[in-house]
Every structure is written in structure tokens, then in C-alpha cells.
Amino acid sequence: MSIKASLKFLSVAEGAGVYRVGDNNQQNTRHMGEFEMKEVDIHNARESSETFSLDQHGFTLLGQVTKVKDFYQDSELTAVYNDEVKKLITAATGAARVEIFDHTRRSSSTRVRREHDVREPASVIHNDYSAVSGVNRLKDHFAGSGENIDALLAGRFSIVNVWRSINGPVLSSPLAMCDARTSRPDDFVSVKRESKQRMGELQQALFNPAQQWYYYPEMQFDEALLIKTFDSSEQGHARFTLHTSFDLPSAGDDLPQRESLETRCFVFYDNI
């Protein structure tokens, strides 16, 4: 079963714009470029005969019971959630090592964004890192740490985003993911990412009718969506995964607004 929904694509690759994160996260983020809305079929991943995996499709849904009581408390993320995420990813990927480097909270509620100073759902199709910025993000994170960065880069590593609800089921602004097997290299357009903290690069997407989109309806508080946004291996693995929030056609204004947390992690492997 699928639904039809409109997703926001780049309309042209030439002169692609800039993604600028404002100082005030909930109000001043800007996507500068030429975009177009395309209606696509978004398939119900829960009903699919596919067994979705990070290395083939670029995403997978897992159960994750958490002991965190308040996801808006940084201290709880440090003391409780980080270990939960590391165990989840290690079990799912067989990773030799997992390093968490970022937590981003989002909400589709204006009130919640103002109250907690969090960001809005990302409504433009994107992938968080390019082939260049994935490597640069590792270099930036470990700079000055005493780590042997060359040794880390010599082996295979990926960047995985762990996305979850932090307040009840997701009934509005869910995520849609493109099956990585159905996107072409030409679908991805590198775009500058500017913020006060750092300059980087992400990828946005051109429409391709061969793309196959999926979502998990009503994601629950005890579920986690893993999305691979970078893989240093160029052979045999999904490298990038396009994704975006979208408006459910049946969602009314009276539904609870989405509150979510995405946790970005470096995942290191013993072999390719």
C-alpha cells in the first residue's frame, strides 16, 4: 500500500543554492535555490515484502526501548542515551567502534520549537553528507583529539543517523526515505551548508521517476530509524540515502505534532 504526497526537489543542478542554518535554529534556517514540488508514491515500509537494511537500502527500522525520561535534557543523552545508541548500532552493523558526534532535536510545533530552541523538520529532500564532507566531518571531529586520523580514514567507516520520536507516536511530518538502490549518482547535487559553527556540504536531489520512496507509518516511542548518510566504501554498499519530512495527506491540524531526535554517529568496521 502507498500514499501520494508532494516532496520538494531541486529543479536544476546548475548553480545549486545554499543551505544556511541561522543562529536561531527554529526560525532562520534557509534553503536558497530553485525547487519544485513533485507528487510521488510513498510506500508503506511496514507492509513491504522487502527486508530493509542499511547496506542495501540505506535505512532500517529497529526496536529500541530507552530509559531516557526527558530527551530535552542533554545530561540524560550523555548519561543514558549515548550508550543505548552505541549498543543498537553495534548489534545492527557488527561495528568495531561507534562514536556519537551530534544530537539534533526537531519539532513541527512552533510552540515546542520556541520553548526548547529546537529546529523544524527538514522539508527539502537531502542527504546529510557528500563524498567530500563525510571525510571532512571525521577530520574536524577528531582534530586535536590525539586520534590517528589517517588510520581511521584507511579503514571503512560510515555515518549513520539514528532517528526517533521523543514524545509519543509520529502522527505528523514523518520521514520518507529513498531506497538507495533506486537513486542514480546524477540525482545527487552537492550544496554548501553554512552555519556559525562550521562550513560543510550536503546533497540535495533532482527528481528521478525511478526513485522508490518509503515511510514507516506511526513510528512509536520504542522504535528507531537508522539512516546511512555516508559510507567510505564505494563498492557493494549503499553510500548515501535521500530523505525528507513530508506532510501526510490525511493529517489534520488537531493531530499531535512531531517531536524527534536524530543522533549522528561514526561507525567504524574491522574490514570492508
N, C-alpha and C positions, 0 to 999 in steps of 0.2 A: 504494500500500500504506500502511496506517496501523496504529498500535497503540492500545490503550486504556490510559489512565493517569489517575490521580487528581490534580487540580490544586486549589489552595487559593484559594477566592474569598471575598470579603466576603459575609456572609449578609444584612446590612441596610445601607442607606446612612445612615440616621438615626443621629446620634451616633457616626459612624465614629471609630475609635480613633487611636492614635499609634504611629508607628514611631520607636523610640528606640535610637540607636546608643550602646552602652556604651563606657566608657573602655577596657575590654579587648575589642578587636574580636571575638575568636574565641569569647567566652563570653557576653557580656552584652547582645547585641542583642535587642530585644524588639519583638514586634508585638502591640499591645494593641487589641482589637476583637473583633467577633463574626465567625467564619469558618465555612465549610463546605467539605467536600471534594466535588468533582463529577467523575465519570468522563467523560472526553471522548475523542474520536478525535483523535490527533495524527498528521498525515500526514507521510510521508517526503518532504521537500522535494527530495531528490536525484532522486526518481523522478517528480516532478510535471511536467506539461506547461507549467506557468507559468514565465515568466522573471521572477524576483523582483527588485524594485527598491525603493530607498529611498523614492522619491516616490509610488509606487503602493501597495506592500505594507507599507512601513516597515522592511524588512530585506532584506539580500542577502549572499550568501557569495562571497568573493573569494580568490584565491590570494595568499599573502603570504610570500615567503621572507625570513627575517630573519637578520641577522648577530649578533644578541644571543646570547651564550653562557650568561648567567645572569640570568634575569628577576627574581631576588630582589635584585639589585644596582641601587640607584637610579642610580648613576653610569652604568651601561650604558643605562638607559632614557633618561637625559638626553643621553648622547653618541651613541647609536646609534638607539634605537627611535623617539624622537620624530620624527626626520626621515623614517624609514620610514613612520610613520603619516601624516604630512602628505602625503607623495607618494601614498600609497594613496588617501586621501580626495580629494585634488585630482583625481587621474585618474578616480575613480569619479563625482564630482559636478560637475566643472568649477568648483569653488570658486575664488573670487578670493583667499581667505585662510583658513587653518586655524590655530586656536590651541588647544593642549592645556592643559587645566586640572586634570586629575586622573588618577591611576592607582590602581586598586583590585585587589589580588590576593585570590584566594579559593581554598579547597580544601575538599573533602568529607572529607579526612583529619584527624582530631583531632590526630594526631602532627605533621603539617605545619603546622597552624594554630598549635600551641603553639611549634613550633620557629622559625617565621618571623613570628609575631604577625600573622597574616592572618585574613581574615573567612571565614565559612561561606557556602556557596551561598545565594542568596536564594530561599526556597521559597514565598513568597507572591506571587501574581500582582500585578504592579505596572508602572507606568511612572515613570521617574525624576523627571520634572518635570511641573508643571501649567502652564496658560497664564500664571499669575502667577509661579510660581517660576522658570520658564525665563528670563523677563526679569530677575527679581531676581538670578539667579545670574550673569548677564552684568554687571549693575551692580556686584555685590560683587567680582567677579574683577578688573574694570578700575578700581575705585575707587582714586584716588591714583596711577594709572599715567601720567597725562598724556594718555591717550586721550580723544578726543571721543566720549563715550558716547552723546550724543544722535544723533550722526551714525551710529554703529553701529546704534542702535535704529531709525533711519529707514529702513534697508535691510532686506532679507530676511536672516535668519540661522537656522540650525538647530543642534541639539545632537545629535551622533552618537556612539554608544558603539561602540568597536572592541573586540570580544571574541575572545579566542584562547586556545588551550591553551598552557601554558608547560612542559609535561612529557609528551610523548607524546600519543597519540590520546585523545579524550574517550570513555571507555567507561562512565562512571557520572555521574549528575547532569548530564545535558545540558540545554541551554536549549530551551524551547518558546516560539514567537512566534505572536501572533495576527495574521493578515492584517488590516492596518489598515482595509481596505475593508469588513470584516465586523463591526467593532465600532461600537456606537452611542454618541453622546455620553452617554446615560444609563448606560452601562456603567461610566463612569469616576467615581470618588469621590475627591475631594481629601482628603488625610490629612496631618496635621502630621508633619514629620520633625525630630526633636530630636537634636542631637549637641553635644559640648563645643565644637566649632569654630564651628557656626552653626545657626540655626533656619531651616527651609525647609518645603517642601511637595512631596509626591509624590502619585501617583494609585494607588489600588488598584481592583479590578474586581468588579463583580457578574456573576453567570453570565447568559449570553445564549446560547440554543441555536443562534443564527445565527453565532456566532463560529467561525471556521475556524483551527485550530491546526496549526503545522508545526514540524519539527525536522530537523536535519542529523545523521544517524547517524555516529558515529565521526569527528567532526571531527579533522583532522590538524594536526600542528605547523606546517605550511606553509599553513594556511588562516586567514582572519579573517572573522568575522561582524560586519557593520555593522548597527546598530540605531538608527533615528531615534527619539529620545525627546522631541524638541520641534521645532516649526517655527513661526516667527513669522508665516508666510503662512497665512491662514485659507481660502484658495481654491486648489483644484487640486493640493494636495499632501497626502500623509499627514502628520498633525501629531504623533500620539502612537502608540506601539507597546507594547501589553501583552506582557509576557514573564515567564518564571519558570523556575527549575530544576525538574526533576521526577525521580522515581525510575522507571527503566526496569523494566518488569515482569520482564524476563529477567535483570536484573543480579544477580549473586551477590556475596557478601561477599569473594570471592577476587579480584575484578577490581581493577585499578589505580584508585586514587581520583583524581578530577578535581583538577587544578591549573590555574588560569586567571588571566588578567589582562584587566581591562576598562579602556580608556583613553577618557576623555570629552573631547570636542573641540567648540569653537565653530566652525561652518562658515559663512563669510560669502560672499554671492553678489553679483555685479555688478548683477543685476536680478531681479525677481520672476518 
